[in-house]
Amino acid sequence: MGTCRGICGGGLDIGLGAMPIVNSMGQAAWARDLARNLLERSLPRRWAHSQGVAARAVELAPILGADAELVEAAAWLHDIGYAPDLVDTGFHPLDGARYLRDVAKADGRLCRLVAHHSCAVFEAEQRGLLDVLQAEFPQEAAELRQALTYCDMTTGPDGTHLHVNDRLAEIHSRYGPEHLVSRSIAKATPCITAAVESITGRLADVRAAGIG
């Protein structure tokens, strides 16, 4: 099993001693502070994206019920695997989830959502990491994975709201057609669009009923 370079080895001080204990505050607030600590300085655009994804998650509270805060926390943390000192395999869902499990001692459901966000199994397969991902992090409930995918795949790199088709096009443009990420996204597109359509429909239903 891989380990997080630097942090997991205890070789880097990123101020985690100052991080709040999750049980002393809300899970989403804890996740926000941890994501800020890991991304704000090293990857400011990822931090902006994460803020936008979390804002989208807050909007899903009417359809998520008791799991609303869990999904918001996952939205804050879904991209922490890009943080330079967390990179191990180069597959950010797995690297981020391992850090949450092994270092942050986060809730198992939160780790699993991060590990599988935005139909990550397709990129895992491209990278030869599918068996590892599934062995370490079984998938969470489909409706929660769909909710997180909706939040991520309707938010642009700078945190602004995008239609899912525009978001997919932006990813292809950013990486280029031959990049592993672009190939993975192409394979994942039906999964991603189905998730967005499902959540969009559920939101429309609760709004029509006057609940949200």
Secondary structure, DSSP 4 states (H G I P E B T S, - for coil): ----TTTTTT----SGGGSPPGGGS-HHHHHHHHHHHHHTTT-HHHHHHHHHHHHHHHTTHHHHGGGHHHHHHHHHHTTGGGSTTT-SSS-HHHHHHHHHHHTS---HHHHHHHHTTTTTHHHHHHTT-HHHHHHHS----HHHHHHHHHHHHTB-TTS-B--HHHHHHHHHHHH-TTSHHHHHHHHHHHHHHHHHHHHHHHHHHHHHTT--
